[in-house]
């Protein structure tokens, strides 16, 4: 595996992380890995009770001493230094519009994939703003919006038998310092490398590639990720 690529002097070890949509599989998987890396993690949900239950279950499932707490989405957004958006596409814009104030000035990591499914399989949905990440940036003009974690398998993240995740995470954004922090966050997961993937205008093809990976997974019965060679 290639060495980690995080720039020197980027230390996020003391950052708290919030995961909006943290009771879904991807949200719980990311929360689990960040908590195992030593971060205090806030699970956000429309229901604080549901988030608290999911947090208790994550803590109980681990032998390690991890700190995961459940709040409603607004509470989690306010509590996290870095806020990951892992909600269904259908409720993406509405949720972010309601959270502009608690997300002001924060690094927001959008990992939402606008996908549709029919008899022919998964496909990318058109987004008026260009991509989910660009929609987030328009809704949250005073936040530091990035895009990342689109291609990470929830099954792999949640599997206690998988200690090292063989994956590159593409990180996109306009704010280079913010993308550096998100790359560092990605590399808190053993085996993962954070790779700068361009500005937010390039987020559409990153989000859309998830449809291809789902097709690969179905055909080969696996949980595929991506690696970028030559770095």
Protein Blocks (a to p, Z undefined) as FASTA:
>chain_A
ZZdfbdehiafklpccddehilbmklmmmmmmmmmnopacddddfblklmmmmmmmmmmm
pmbdcddddddfklmmmmpmbdcdfbdfklmmmmmmmmmmmmgoiacddfbdcddddfko
pcddddfklpaklmmmmmmmmbccddehklgcfklmmmmklmbccdddddddfblklmmm
mmmmmmmpghiacddebjfklmmmmmmmmmmmmmmmmmnopadddddehZZ
